[in-house]
Amino acid sequence: MKFNPITQHLFTDNNQLIKKLNCPFNLNWKDLELTKSQCIKRCQLCNKEIIDTDNMTESYLLQRMKQSPALCLKVDLDQANITVEINHE
Amino acid sequence: MSDRLKEKPNNLRAIKTARDKDSINQAAKTGYFPLVKVLDPSELIRSKFAILQNIKTGEILAPNDFRCGSGGKGYTKVIDFTPYYPYSFPSPYAAYLIPKDITVGEHVFLEDLIEDLVASTSNQGDKYRLCCCEAIWNGETFDIQYDPKTDTRHFIG
């Protein structure tokens, strides 16, 4: 996957948009509520699940976003499954 | 105030930012006091790029990640990874739009932060800026409620 930290768009390697990460609350991952899954936390402000994209495949994330477009994602710049790509156009 | 901010339990007032002369003046005409600040790009905020060029076609790639630094067959690196400030703004100044009824000590949410604070750091040395945060109005400006030393963020949304 590719992530643009300026626009906060997450793309597949083929440039298909997975999601624009646009939470205005400046959340801190470590402060979010734990769930039964290690890769999912819950936002108490919106009562929505947030998926940690580390170790997730782009096809899985695309499928989840298609099923639930309001779903939130978390991206860490150091993840092995993303590369940073800034498009200045 | 955005719909999402209305959902916030403590219901902080959202302070908007105007980033050019016309929008600053428009806000002033509609009752806001523009608190104008100079943009001061932080030397800490950095991304990087390299240029890989296809020797035959002349086309280039501009990777921002060391892991994409080869470009594959036919490409050669003509500019090695070079740090740069990756943001651009319409004006070298911007203004927080202060509502007339703001009170000293009021806790607000700055939707578009003017100051450069480091939000996220990568293990490749890149540092990206904080886009929004909470703040407290002290009567003259905002005391930003964010400490880059302890509050670095992942990208969430």
gemmi code that builds the backbone of each chain (N, CA, C; Angstrom):
import gemmi

chains = {
    "A": [
        ("MET", (0.840, -1.192, 0.000), (0.000, 0.000, 0.000), (0.877, 1.244, 0.000)),
        ("LYS", (0.269, 2.339, -0.393), (0.970, 3.623, -0.403), (0.200, 4.594, 0.498)),
        ("PHE", (0.958, 5.404, 1.242), (0.306, 6.388, 2.101), (0.929, 7.750, 1.863)),
        ("ASN", (0.054, 8.751, 1.685), (0.514, 10.125, 1.536), (0.266, 10.851, 2.866)),
        ("PRO", (1.315, 11.114, 3.646), (1.111, 11.724, 4.961), (0.692, 13.192, 4.906)),
        ("ILE", (0.798, 13.812, 3.744), (0.371, 15.209, 3.622), (-1.147, 15.271, 3.458)),
        ("THR", (-1.672, 14.489, 2.523), (-3.121, 14.476, 2.299), (-3.821, 13.394, 3.135)),
        ("GLN", (-3.041, 12.486, 3.673), (-3.541, 11.368, 4.480), (-4.443, 10.429, 3.676)),
        ("HIS", (-4.095, 10.259, 2.407), (-4.783, 9.274, 1.578), (-4.009, 7.956, 1.627)),
        ("LEU", (-4.765, 6.860, 1.773), (-4.181, 5.528, 1.721), (-4.632, 4.861, 0.428)),
        ("PHE", (-3.664, 4.403, -0.355), (-3.944, 3.794, -1.654), (-3.424, 2.353, -1.693)),
        ("THR", (-3.994, 1.594, -2.615), (-3.385, 0.300, -2.927), (-2.124, 0.568, -3.758)),
        ("ASP", (-1.373, -0.489, -3.977), (-0.169, -0.334, -4.810), (-0.523, 0.073, -6.240)),
        ("ASN", (-1.778, -0.209, -6.640), (-2.236, 0.178, -7.982), (-2.992, 1.507, -7.983)),
        ("ASN", (-2.792, 2.282, -6.937), (-3.349, 3.633, -6.839), (-4.868, 3.685, -6.690)),
        ("GLN", (-5.459, 2.629, -6.189), (-6.891, 2.667, -5.883), (-7.047, 3.201, -4.460)),
        ("LEU", (-7.892, 4.211, -4.308), (-8.052, 4.828, -2.992), (-8.739, 3.861, -2.035)),
        ("ILE", (-8.102, 3.657, -0.893), (-8.733, 2.854, 0.171), (-9.514, 3.792, 1.089)),
        ("LYS", (-8.873, 4.844, 1.549), (-9.566, 5.813, 2.420), (-8.707, 7.052, 2.621)),
        ("LYS", (-9.386, 8.188, 2.773), (-8.712, 9.382, 3.275), (-8.905, 9.413, 4.788)),
        ("LEU", (-7.809, 9.432, 5.500), (-7.889, 9.443, 6.960), (-8.097, 10.886, 7.408)),
        ("ASN", (-9.264, 11.172, 7.940), (-9.566, 12.592, 8.215), (-10.224, 12.817, 9.567)),
        ("CYS", (-9.781, 12.086, 10.560), (-10.340, 12.308, 11.901), (-9.916, 13.685, 12.417)),
        ("PRO", (-10.844, 14.527, 12.844), (-10.479, 15.848, 13.341), (-10.133, 15.860, 14.829)),
        ("PHE", (-10.174, 14.724, 15.468), (-10.041, 14.733, 16.927), (-8.629, 14.499, 17.428)),
        ("ASN", (-7.694, 14.280, 16.491), (-6.310, 14.151, 16.914), (-6.135, 13.055, 17.964)),
        ("LEU", (-6.682, 11.910, 17.658), (-6.703, 10.823, 18.634), (-5.326, 10.198, 18.801)),
        ("ASN", (-5.098, 9.702, 19.992), (-3.875, 8.983, 20.281), (-4.224, 7.501, 20.386)),
        ("TRP", (-3.599, 6.703, 19.566), (-3.929, 5.273, 19.478), (-3.899, 4.599, 20.846)),
        ("LYS", (-2.910, 4.956, 21.632), (-2.772, 4.259, 22.916), (-3.892, 4.621, 23.894)),
        ("ASP", (-4.597, 5.693, 23.620), (-5.685, 6.092, 24.517), (-7.030, 5.491, 24.131)),
        ("LEU", (-7.079, 4.808, 22.989), (-8.364, 4.291, 22.518), (-8.736, 2.997, 23.234)),
        ("GLU", (-10.033, 2.739, 23.244), (-10.563, 1.601, 23.990), (-10.206, 0.280, 23.303)),
        ("LEU", (-9.722, -0.676, 24.081), (-9.377, -1.989, 23.537), (-10.633, -2.770, 23.184)),
        ("THR", (-10.491, -3.675, 22.222), (-11.577, -4.603, 21.896), (-11.025, -6.024, 22.014)),
        ("LYS", (-11.822, -6.983, 21.668), (-11.352, -8.368, 21.745), (-10.250, -8.625, 20.727)),
        ("SER", (-10.251, -7.864, 19.654), (-9.239, -8.032, 18.619), (-8.052, -7.119, 18.899)),
        ("GLN", (-6.855, -7.663, 18.695), (-5.655, -6.863, 18.931), (-5.479, -5.772, 17.881)),
        ("CYS", (-6.113, -5.958, 16.731), (-5.895, -4.992, 15.649), (-7.084, -4.036, 15.492)),
        ("ILE", (-7.994, -4.048, 16.424), (-9.137, -3.130, 16.361), (-9.299, -2.439, 17.711)),
        ("LYS", (-9.478, -1.127, 17.671), (-9.817, -0.378, 18.873), (-11.105, 0.382, 18.609)),
        ("ARG", (-11.673, 0.915, 19.672), (-12.938, 1.628, 19.532), (-12.752, 3.086, 19.942)),
        ("CYS", (-13.294, 3.978, 19.107), (-13.263, 5.415, 19.409), (-14.493, 5.751, 20.245)),
        ("GLN", (-14.256, 6.284, 21.420), (-15.380, 6.593, 22.310), (-16.096, 7.883, 21.913)),
        ("LEU", (-15.441, 8.700, 21.083), (-16.102, 9.921, 20.628), (-17.157, 9.612, 19.579)),
        ("CYS", (-16.820, 8.725, 18.652), (-17.736, 8.402, 17.548), (-18.368, 7.030, 17.704)),
        ("ASN", (-17.899, 6.271, 18.675), (-18.352, 4.890, 18.884), (-18.153, 4.044, 17.613)),
        ("LYS", (-17.004, 4.279, 16.975), (-16.704, 3.511, 15.763), (-15.435, 2.693, 15.989)),
        ("GLU", (-15.324, 1.623, 15.223), (-14.122, 0.817, 15.292), (-13.018, 1.427, 14.425)),
        ("ILE", (-11.793, 1.261, 14.892), (-10.633, 1.718, 14.128), (-9.739, 0.512, 13.910)),
        ("ILE", (-9.441, 0.212, 12.653), (-8.623, -0.953, 12.318), (-7.169, -0.532, 12.171)),
        ("ASP", (-6.302, -1.240, 12.842), (-4.871, -1.050, 12.661), (-4.470, -1.729, 11.355)),
        ("THR", (-3.993, -0.941, 10.406), (-3.703, -1.494, 9.078), (-2.387, -2.270, 9.011)),
        ("ASP", (-1.639, -2.256, 10.095), (-0.404, -3.032, 10.133), (-0.762, -4.512, 9.961)),
        ("ASN", (-0.055, -5.187, 9.096), (-0.287, -6.615, 8.824), (-1.580, -6.907, 8.065)),
        ("MET", (-2.303, -5.879, 7.637), (-3.518, -6.106, 6.840), (-3.160, -6.033, 5.351)),
        ("THR", (-3.867, -6.785, 4.547), (-3.638, -6.681, 3.103), (-4.535, -5.591, 2.531)),
        ("GLU", (-4.116, -5.051, 1.404), (-4.923, -4.000, 0.787), (-6.271, -4.539, 0.310)),
        ("SER", (-6.316, -5.785, -0.116), (-7.594, -6.348, -0.582), (-8.568, -6.496, 0.592)),
        ("TYR", (-8.051, -6.867, 1.756), (-8.912, -6.974, 2.937), (-9.450, -5.592, 3.326)),
        ("LEU", (-8.579, -4.607, 3.310), (-9.009, -3.257, 3.704), (-10.017, -2.688, 2.702)),
        ("LEU", (-9.784, -2.924, 1.419), (-10.751, -2.467, 0.410), (-12.121, -3.101, 0.635)),
        ("GLN", (-12.102, -4.369, 0.948), (-13.356, -5.085, 1.193), (-14.064, -4.514, 2.425)),
        ("ARG", (-13.292, -4.277, 3.490), (-13.905, -3.737, 4.708), (-14.465, -2.331, 4.475)),
        ("MET", (-13.739, -1.524, 3.705), (-14.212, -0.159, 3.448), (-15.456, -0.168, 2.562)),
        ("LYS", (-15.522, -1.154, 1.669), (-16.703, -1.269, 0.813), (-17.917, -1.652, 1.659)),
        ("GLN", (-17.694, -2.541, 2.611), (-18.792, -2.966, 3.485), (-19.207, -1.848, 4.442)),
        ("SER", (-18.227, -1.104, 4.955), (-18.506, -0.078, 5.975), (-17.689, 1.176, 5.650)),
        ("PRO", (-18.196, 2.042, 4.790), (-17.408, 3.209, 4.362), (-17.015, 4.160, 5.502)),
        ("ALA", (-17.744, 4.111, 6.601), (-17.430, 5.022, 7.704), (-16.377, 4.457, 8.649)),
        ("LEU", (-15.945, 3.253, 8.374), (-14.941, 2.612, 9.212), (-13.663, 3.452, 9.242)),
        ("CYS", (-12.998, 3.488, 10.392), (-11.757, 4.256, 10.494), (-10.545, 3.332, 10.482)),
        ("LEU", (-9.434, 3.896, 10.030), (-8.186, 3.141, 9.930), (-7.082, 3.871, 10.688)),
        ("LYS", (-6.088, 3.095, 11.058), (-4.901, 3.675, 11.689), (-3.670, 3.257, 10.883)),
        ("VAL", (-2.831, 4.227, 10.575), (-1.613, 3.962, 9.809), (-0.414, 4.474, 10.597)),
        ("ASP", (0.602, 3.660, 10.661), (1.873, 4.053, 11.253), (2.881, 4.144, 10.108)),
        ("LEU", (3.650, 5.204, 10.068), (4.592, 5.384, 8.957), (5.640, 4.281, 8.895)),
        ("ASP", (5.851, 3.583, 9.990), (6.894, 2.557, 10.025), (6.387, 1.170, 9.663)),
        ("GLN", (5.134, 1.065, 9.279), (4.594, -0.245, 8.912), (5.359, -0.838, 7.739)),
        ("ALA", (5.528, -2.168, 7.784), (6.221, -2.841, 6.683), (5.359, -2.898, 5.429)),
        ("ASN", (4.048, -2.810, 5.586), (3.168, -2.997, 4.414), (2.768, -1.680, 3.740)),
        ("ILE", (3.369, -0.570, 4.098), (3.112, 0.677, 3.369), (4.430, 1.339, 2.978)),
        ("THR", (4.366, 2.078, 1.893), (5.459, 2.976, 1.565), (4.881, 4.390, 1.488)),
        ("VAL", (5.706, 5.351, 1.806), (5.273, 6.753, 1.761), (5.406, 7.268, 0.338)),
        ("GLU", (4.344, 7.867, -0.164), (4.400, 8.454, -1.507), (3.656, 9.784, -1.481)),
        ("ILE", (4.370, 10.867, -1.703), (3.775, 12.200, -1.674), (3.605, 12.674, -3.110)),
        ("ASN", (2.362, 12.936, -3.474), (2.091, 13.430, -4.818), (1.799, 14.923, -4.714)),
        ("HIS", (2.655, 15.735, -5.304), (2.502, 17.193, -5.176), (1.672, 17.810, -6.291)),
        ("GLU", (1.074, 17.007, -7.142), (0.281, 17.573, -8.248), (-0.969, 18.242, -7.705)),
    ],
    "B": [
        ("MET", (-18.779, 25.115, 12.879), (-18.436, 23.875, 13.562), (-18.916, 22.692, 12.729)),
        ("SER", (-18.025, 21.739, 12.518), (-18.404, 20.590, 11.713), (-19.350, 19.685, 12.489)),
        ("ASP", (-20.068, 18.859, 11.737), (-20.991, 17.933, 12.393), (-20.265, 17.007, 13.353)),
        ("ARG", (-19.073, 16.609, 12.951), (-18.346, 15.663, 13.793), (-17.927, 16.311, 15.105)),
        ("LEU", (-17.544, 17.580, 15.045), (-17.138, 18.229, 16.289), (-18.321, 18.415, 17.224)),
        ("LYS", (-19.498, 18.562, 16.665), (-20.677, 18.671, 17.517), (-20.884, 17.404, 18.327)),
        ("GLU", (-20.346, 16.289, 17.767), (-20.519, 15.022, 18.462), (-19.587, 14.895, 19.664)),
        ("LYS", (-18.586, 15.749, 19.710), (-17.605, 15.599, 20.763), (-18.255, 15.870, 22.115)),
        ("PRO", (-18.030, 14.987, 23.079), (-18.745, 15.100, 24.346), (-18.554, 16.444, 25.030)),
        ("ASN", (-17.328, 16.935, 25.061), (-17.135, 18.216, 25.746), (-17.433, 19.398, 24.822)),
        ("ASN", (-17.809, 19.111, 23.594), (-18.371, 20.116, 22.694), (-17.521, 21.369, 22.580)),
        ("LEU", (-16.252, 21.176, 22.306), (-15.360, 22.325, 22.154), (-15.764, 23.151, 20.952)),
        ("ARG", (-15.596, 24.461, 21.083), (-15.862, 25.319, 19.928), (-14.725, 25.157, 18.922)),
        ("ALA", (-15.060, 25.058, 17.663), (-14.050, 24.916, 16.614), (-13.642, 26.302, 16.123)),
        ("ILE", (-12.335, 26.546, 16.094), (-11.795, 27.809, 15.578), (-11.256, 27.550, 14.174)),
        ("LYS", (-11.754, 28.320, 13.232), (-11.333, 28.139, 11.850), (-10.104, 29.003, 11.550)),
        ("THR", (-9.424, 28.652, 10.479), (-8.243, 29.392, 10.034), (-8.486, 29.885, 8.617)),
        ("ALA", (-8.145, 31.137, 8.372), (-8.186, 31.677, 7.013), (-6.748, 31.800, 6.525)),
        ("ARG", (-6.515, 31.392, 5.290), (-5.131, 31.304, 4.823), (-4.800, 32.243, 3.665)),
        ("ASP", (-5.677, 33.191, 3.372), (-5.303, 34.208, 2.383), (-6.026, 35.513, 2.721)),
        ("LYS", (-5.601, 36.581, 2.061), (-6.101, 37.915, 2.401), (-7.615, 38.000, 2.235)),
        ("ASP", (-8.120, 37.500, 1.134), (-9.556, 37.633, 0.875), (-10.391, 36.913, 1.923)),
        ("SER", (-9.986, 35.708, 2.283), (-10.793, 34.981, 3.268), (-10.642, 35.582, 4.656)),
        ("ILE", (-9.487, 36.167, 4.949), (-9.322, 36.857, 6.231), (-10.255, 38.072, 6.288)),
        ("ASN", (-10.260, 38.847, 5.220), (-11.107, 40.040, 5.200), (-12.589, 39.682, 5.199)),
        ("GLN", (-12.940, 38.627, 4.514), (-14.334, 38.177, 4.514), (-14.773, 37.798, 5.928)),
        ("ALA", (-13.901, 37.120, 6.645), (-14.228, 36.736, 8.024), (-14.379, 37.970, 8.912)),
        ("ALA", (-13.498, 38.948, 8.706), (-13.581, 40.184, 9.509), (-14.917, 40.881, 9.286)),
        ("LYS", (-15.378, 40.865, 8.032), (-16.661, 41.512, 7.720), (-17.837, 40.788, 8.355)),
        ("THR", (-17.651, 39.510, 8.651), (-18.762, 38.757, 9.228), (-18.646, 38.615, 10.736)),
        ("GLY", (-17.776, 39.426, 11.351), (-17.786, 39.513, 12.804), (-16.663, 38.824, 13.537)),
        ("TYR", (-15.757, 38.181, 12.829), (-14.623, 37.545, 13.499), (-13.463, 38.527, 13.585)),
        ("PHE", (-12.609, 38.329, 14.600), (-11.361, 39.074, 14.631), (-10.249, 38.148, 14.152)),
        ("PRO", (-9.616, 38.485, 13.009), (-8.540, 37.610, 12.513), (-7.247, 37.816, 13.316)),
        ("LEU", (-6.810, 36.777, 13.976), (-5.544, 36.806, 14.701), (-4.474, 36.323, 13.722)),
        ("VAL", (-3.774, 37.309, 13.129), (-2.883, 36.999, 12.004), (-1.523, 36.545, 12.525)),
        ("LYS", (-1.005, 35.505, 11.926), (0.310, 34.987, 12.306), (1.142, 34.729, 11.047)),
        ("VAL", (2.453, 34.895, 11.195), (3.366, 34.567, 10.088), (3.596, 33.063, 10.085)),
        ("LEU", (3.575, 32.487, 8.930), (3.925, 31.064, 8.835), (5.424, 30.921, 9.051)),
        ("ASP", (5.788, 30.034, 9.936), (7.192, 29.837, 10.276), (7.532, 28.356, 10.104)),
        ("PRO", (7.850, 27.958, 8.864), (8.103, 26.534, 8.627), (9.209, 25.997, 9.538)),
        ("SER", (8.905, 24.942, 10.233), (9.858, 24.365, 11.170), (10.921, 23.575, 10.433)),
        ("GLU", (12.162, 23.743, 10.876), (13.245, 22.950, 10.289), (13.151, 21.483, 10.682)),
        ("LEU", (12.308, 21.210, 11.671), (12.138, 19.814, 12.094), (11.235, 19.039, 11.143)),
        ("ILE", (10.327, 19.762, 10.465), (9.362, 19.103, 9.583), (10.066, 18.793, 8.258)),
        ("ARG", (10.207, 17.536, 7.957), (10.957, 17.160, 6.767), (10.422, 15.870, 6.162)),
        ("SER", (10.344, 15.857, 4.836), (10.231, 14.611, 4.116), (11.488, 14.524, 3.242)),
        ("LYS", (11.476, 13.659, 2.269), (12.652, 13.518, 1.412), (12.196, 13.023, 0.047)),
        ("PHE", (12.992, 13.269, -0.941), (12.699, 12.734, -2.271), (14.019, 12.372, -2.943)),
        ("ALA", (13.908, 11.500, -3.908), (15.031, 11.222, -4.807), (14.467, 11.275, -6.214)),
        ("ILE", (15.312, 11.418, -7.189), (14.864, 11.366, -8.585), (15.570, 10.215, -9.291)),
        ("LEU", (14.733, 9.323, -9.807), (15.230, 8.216, -10.615), (14.809, 8.486, -12.045)),
        ("GLN", (15.715, 8.339, -12.969), (15.405, 8.664, -14.364), (15.666, 7.469, -15.267)),
        ("ASN", (14.699, 7.273, -16.143), (14.850, 6.221, -17.142), (15.811, 6.720, -18.219)),
        ("ILE", (16.878, 6.016, -18.380), (17.932, 6.473, -19.277), (17.439, 6.594, -20.725)),
        ("LYS", (16.540, 5.681, -21.131), (16.077, 5.692, -22.522), (14.994, 6.737, -22.758)),
        ("THR", (13.981, 6.784, -21.884), (12.817, 7.631, -22.146), (12.931, 9.015, -21.512)),
        ("GLY", (13.790, 9.147, -20.496), (13.903, 10.426, -19.799), (12.873, 10.600, -18.705)),
        ("GLU", (11.897, 9.709, -18.641), (10.865, 9.833, -17.608), (11.485, 9.641, -16.228)),
        ("ILE", (10.833, 10.284, -15.239), (11.394, 10.201, -13.884), (10.396, 9.589, -12.914)),
        ("LEU", (10.942, 9.086, -11.827), (10.191, 8.701, -10.641), (10.731, 9.550, -9.500)),
        ("ALA", (9.849, 9.874, -8.546), (10.280, 10.717, -7.428), (9.874, 10.061, -6.109)),
        ("PRO", (10.561, 8.985, -5.727), (10.176, 8.275, -4.500), (10.433, 9.100, -3.245)),
        ("ASN", (9.581, 8.874, -2.250), (9.731, 9.523, -0.948), (10.103, 8.522, 0.137)),
        ("ASP", (10.370, 7.306, -0.278), (10.587, 6.233, 0.690), (11.839, 5.478, 0.270)),
        ("PHE", (12.718, 5.253, 1.239), (13.966, 4.548, 0.914), (13.699, 3.202, 0.244)),
        ("ARG", (12.563, 2.577, 0.610), (12.264, 1.246, 0.074), (11.921, 1.277, -1.409)),
        ("CYS", (11.686, 2.478, -1.931), (11.377, 2.604, -3.371), (12.525, 3.284, -4.099)),
        ("GLY", (13.703, 3.148, -3.553), (14.820, 3.953, -4.041), (15.539, 3.429, -5.260)),
        ("SER", (15.109, 2.299, -5.835), (15.838, 1.776, -6.996), (15.102, 2.030, -8.314)),
        ("GLY", (13.777, 1.894, -8.298), (13.005, 2.189, -9.505), (12.970, 1.089, -10.530)),
        ("GLY", (13.781, 0.102, -10.371), (13.732, -1.035, -11.285), (14.632, -0.860, -12.498)),
        ("LYS", (14.472, -1.799, -13.417), (15.358, -1.869, -14.573), (15.233, -0.611, -15.450)),
        ("GLY", (16.346, -0.090, -15.864), (16.343, 1.052, -16.763), (16.414, 2.390, -16.059)),
        ("TYR", (16.241, 2.387, -14.757), (16.264, 3.646, -14.011), (17.593, 3.815, -13.297)),
        ("THR", (18.037, 5.033, -13.264), (19.239, 5.346, -12.507), (18.954, 6.568, -11.628)),
        ("LYS", (19.584, 6.594, -10.479), (19.338, 7.673, -9.527), (20.132, 8.912, -9.959)),
        ("VAL", (19.438, 9.967, -10.340), (20.128, 11.185, -10.771), (20.172, 12.234, -9.650)),
        ("ILE", (19.268, 12.111, -8.692), (19.345, 12.941, -7.479), (19.128, 12.002, -6.296)),
        ("ASP", (20.084, 11.976, -5.396), (19.963, 11.097, -4.230), (18.928, 11.683, -3.265)),
        ("PHE", (18.523, 10.893, -2.306), (17.502, 11.345, -1.358), (17.909, 12.677, -0.722)),
        ("THR", (16.994, 13.611, -0.817), (17.238, 14.990, -0.414), (16.097, 15.444, 0.496)),
        ("PRO", (16.405, 15.963, 1.669), (15.328, 16.410, 2.564), (14.686, 17.706, 2.055)),
        ("TYR", (13.401, 17.860, 2.319), (12.705, 19.093, 1.943), (11.483, 19.269, 2.828)),
        ("TYR", (10.951, 20.496, 2.825), (9.735, 20.809, 3.572), (8.558, 20.484, 2.651)),
        ("PRO", (7.717, 19.506, 3.024), (6.755, 18.977, 2.043), (5.414, 19.698, 1.970)),
        ("TYR", (5.237, 20.786, 2.697), (3.932, 21.452, 2.710), (4.006, 22.759, 1.928)),
        ("SER", (2.877, 23.171, 1.400), (2.796, 24.498, 0.787), (1.461, 25.119, 1.163)),
        ("PHE", (1.454, 26.422, 1.291), (0.256, 27.142, 1.708), (0.051, 28.333, 0.779)),
        ("PRO", (-1.188, 28.811, 0.688), (-1.461, 29.874, -0.284), (-0.800, 31.212, 0.063)),
        ("SER", (-0.554, 31.483, 1.327), (0.058, 32.754, 1.713), (1.108, 32.502, 2.790)),
        ("PRO", (2.053, 33.429, 2.956), (3.040, 33.262, 4.031), (2.498, 33.694, 5.387)),
        ("TYR", (1.210, 33.969, 5.447), (0.554, 34.310, 6.719), (-0.794, 33.619, 6.731)),
        ("ALA", (-1.369, 33.559, 7.925), (-2.704, 32.970, 8.084), (-3.291, 33.561, 9.357)),
        ("ALA", (-4.564, 33.347, 9.567), (-5.212, 33.953, 10.738), (-6.198, 32.983, 11.360)),
        ("TYR", (-6.127, 32.889, 12.670), (-7.196, 32.217, 13.394), (-8.362, 33.192, 13.465)),
        ("LEU", (-9.560, 32.717, 13.222), (-10.739, 33.576, 13.203), (-11.397, 33.530, 14.583)),
        ("ILE", (-11.189, 34.606, 15.332), (-11.594, 34.625, 16.735), (-13.036, 35.121, 16.847)),
        ("PRO", (-13.915, 34.318, 17.414), (-15.300, 34.787, 17.626), (-15.316, 35.918, 18.654)),
        ("LYS", (-16.253, 36.848, 18.488), (-16.311, 38.000, 19.395), (-16.587, 37.577, 20.838)),
        ("ASP", (-17.277, 36.482, 21.020), (-17.679, 36.102, 22.379), (-16.735, 35.093, 23.033)),
        ("ILE", (-15.543, 34.923, 22.496), (-14.612, 33.990, 23.127), (-14.211, 34.525, 24.500)),
        ("THR", (-13.993, 33.639, 25.431), (-13.642, 34.073, 26.786), (-12.253, 33.567, 27.152)),
        ("VAL", (-11.562, 34.335, 27.984), (-10.235, 33.933, 28.440), (-10.367, 32.599, 29.188)),
        ("GLY", (-9.511, 31.674, 28.830), (-9.546, 30.348, 29.449), (-10.423, 29.363, 28.702)),
        ("GLU", (-11.085, 29.825, 27.633), (-11.949, 28.906, 26.882), (-11.114, 27.862, 26.154)),
        ("HIS", (-11.530, 26.632, 26.295), (-10.861, 25.492, 25.652), (-11.501, 25.305, 24.282)),
        ("VAL", (-10.710, 25.365, 23.233), (-11.257, 25.309, 21.867), (-10.534, 24.230, 21.066)),
        ("PHE", (-11.022, 24.043, 19.848), (-10.381, 23.106, 18.925), (-9.930, 23.880, 17.694)),
        ("LEU", (-8.633, 23.918, 17.444), (-8.093, 24.596, 16.256), (-8.162, 23.626, 15.084)),
        ("GLU", (-9.005, 23.918, 14.131), (-9.249, 22.988, 13.011), (-8.084, 22.912, 12.039)),
        ("ASP", (-7.339, 24.005, 11.917), (-6.244, 24.069, 10.949), (-5.111, 24.848, 11.603)),
        ("LEU", (-4.213, 24.102, 12.213), (-3.157, 24.718, 13.013), (-2.193, 25.522, 12.132)),
        ("ILE", (-1.878, 26.744, 12.547), (-0.934, 27.571, 11.792), (0.515, 27.229, 12.186)),
        ("GLU", (0.728, 27.012, 13.452), (2.081, 26.718, 13.932), (2.540, 25.329, 13.463)),
        ("ASP", (3.833, 25.193, 13.258), (4.396, 23.907, 12.862), (4.821, 23.117, 14.094)),
        ("LEU", (4.119, 22.053, 14.365), (4.508, 21.140, 15.439), (4.602, 19.737, 14.847)),
        ("VAL", (5.554, 18.973, 15.307), (5.733, 17.628, 14.778), (4.645, 16.712, 15.326)),
        ("ALA", (3.933, 16.064, 14.401), (2.874, 15.127, 14.800), (3.329, 13.684, 14.681)),
        ("SER", (4.043, 13.386, 13.591), (4.406, 11.997, 13.313), (5.832, 11.921, 12.809)),
        ("THR", (6.515, 10.895, 13.263), (7.906, 10.679, 12.879), (8.040, 9.262, 12.341)),
        ("SER", (8.816, 9.114, 11.297), (9.035, 7.763, 10.775), (10.451, 7.315, 11.097)),
        ("ASN", (10.659, 6.013, 10.989), (12.010, 5.493, 11.276), (12.991, 5.813, 10.155)),
        ("GLN", (12.507, 6.485, 9.081), (13.408, 6.952, 8.018), (13.799, 8.407, 8.252)),
        ("GLY", (13.379, 8.960, 9.376), (13.759, 10.322, 9.725), (12.779, 11.390, 9.289)),
        ("ASP", (11.696, 11.005, 8.615), (10.710, 12.005, 8.183), (9.873, 12.463, 9.364)),
        ("LYS", (9.485, 13.726, 9.313), (8.620, 14.276, 10.364), (7.535, 15.103, 9.699)),
        ("TYR", (6.298, 14.850, 10.093), (5.146, 15.531, 9.492), (4.427, 16.368, 10.541)),
        ("ARG", (3.740, 17.400, 10.065), (3.205, 18.404, 10.979), (1.830, 18.021, 11.528)),
        ("LEU", (1.546, 18.578, 12.670), (0.235, 18.425, 13.296), (-0.750, 19.316, 12.549)),
        ("CYS", (-1.910, 18.755, 12.197), (-2.861, 19.550, 11.413), (-3.878, 20.274, 12.292)),
        ("CYS", (-4.210, 19.730, 13.442), (-5.252, 20.320, 14.281), (-4.999, 19.915, 15.719)),
        ("CYS", (-5.506, 20.703, 16.647), (-5.334, 20.315, 18.054), (-6.198, 21.198, 18.944)),
        ("GLU", (-6.243, 20.826, 20.191), (-6.966, 21.628, 21.175), (-6.072, 22.764, 21.664)),
        ("ALA", (-6.705, 23.829, 22.143), (-5.950, 24.993, 22.618), (-6.802, 25.759, 23.615)),
        ("ILE", (-6.145, 26.638, 24.357), (-6.856, 27.481, 25.331), (-6.578, 28.936, 24.989)),
        ("TRP", (-7.634, 29.737, 24.918), (-7.510, 31.163, 24.619), (-7.046, 31.889, 25.873)),
        ("ASN", (-5.918, 32.637, 25.769), (-5.402, 33.334, 26.951), (-5.684, 34.835, 26.910)),
        ("GLY", (-6.503, 35.244, 25.972), (-6.853, 36.664, 25.866), (-6.104, 37.354, 24.743)),
        ("GLU", (-4.950, 36.794, 24.378), (-4.157, 37.367, 23.283), (-3.909, 36.366, 22.165)),
        ("THR", (-3.711, 35.127, 22.543), (-3.466, 34.070, 21.560), (-3.899, 32.739, 22.154)),
        ("PHE", (-3.563, 31.670, 21.446), (-3.949, 30.346, 21.920), (-2.737, 29.637, 22.538)),
        ("ASP", (-2.960, 29.051, 23.705), (-1.964, 28.152, 24.280), (-2.295, 26.752, 23.766)),
        ("ILE", (-1.399, 26.239, 22.936), (-1.674, 24.967, 22.259), (-1.491, 23.796, 23.215)),
        ("GLN", (-2.472, 22.940, 23.236), (-2.478, 21.816, 24.177), (-1.903, 20.569, 23.502)),
        ("TYR", (-0.631, 20.671, 23.171), (0.020, 19.553, 22.501), (1.512, 19.638, 22.772)),
        ("ASP", (2.089, 18.528, 23.162), (3.525, 18.482, 23.413), (4.150, 17.481, 22.449)),
        ("PRO", (4.911, 17.968, 21.462), (5.492, 17.054, 20.473), (6.389, 15.979, 21.096)),
        ("LYS", (6.895, 16.239, 22.294), (7.794, 15.259, 22.917), (7.035, 14.035, 23.410)),
        ("THR", (5.783, 14.227, 23.753), (5.039, 13.106, 24.349), (3.776, 12.737, 23.588)),
        ("ASP", (3.341, 13.611, 22.701), (2.014, 13.405, 22.093), (2.072, 13.020, 20.626)),
        ("THR", (3.190, 12.464, 20.149), (3.258, 12.143, 18.716), (2.144, 11.172, 18.329)),
        ("ARG", (1.721, 11.315, 17.098), (0.500, 10.660, 16.660), (0.726, 9.645, 15.528)),
        ("HIS", (-0.145, 8.668, 15.518), (-0.318, 7.856, 14.323), (-1.353, 8.571, 13.457)),
        ("PHE", (-1.508, 8.109, 12.247), (-2.542, 8.661, 11.366), (-3.810, 7.846, 11.574)),
        ("ILE", (-4.884, 8.532, 11.902), (-6.152, 7.867, 12.197), (-7.275, 8.607, 11.468)),
        ("GLY", (-8.210, 7.834, 10.969), (-9.381, 8.488, 10.397), (-10.136, 7.544, 9.488)),
    ],
}
model = gemmi.Model(1)
for chain_id, residues in chains.items():
    chain = gemmi.Chain(chain_id)
    for i, (resn, *xyz) in enumerate(residues, 1):
        res = gemmi.Residue()
        res.name, res.seqid = resn, gemmi.SeqId(i, " ")
        for name, pos in zip(("N", "CA", "C"), xyz):
            atom = gemmi.Atom()
            atom.name, atom.element = name, gemmi.Element(name[0])
            atom.pos, atom.b_iso = gemmi.Position(*pos), 0.0
            res.add_atom(atom)
        chain.add_residue(res)
    model.add_chain(chain)
structure = gemmi.Structure()
structure.add_model(model)
structure.setup_entities()
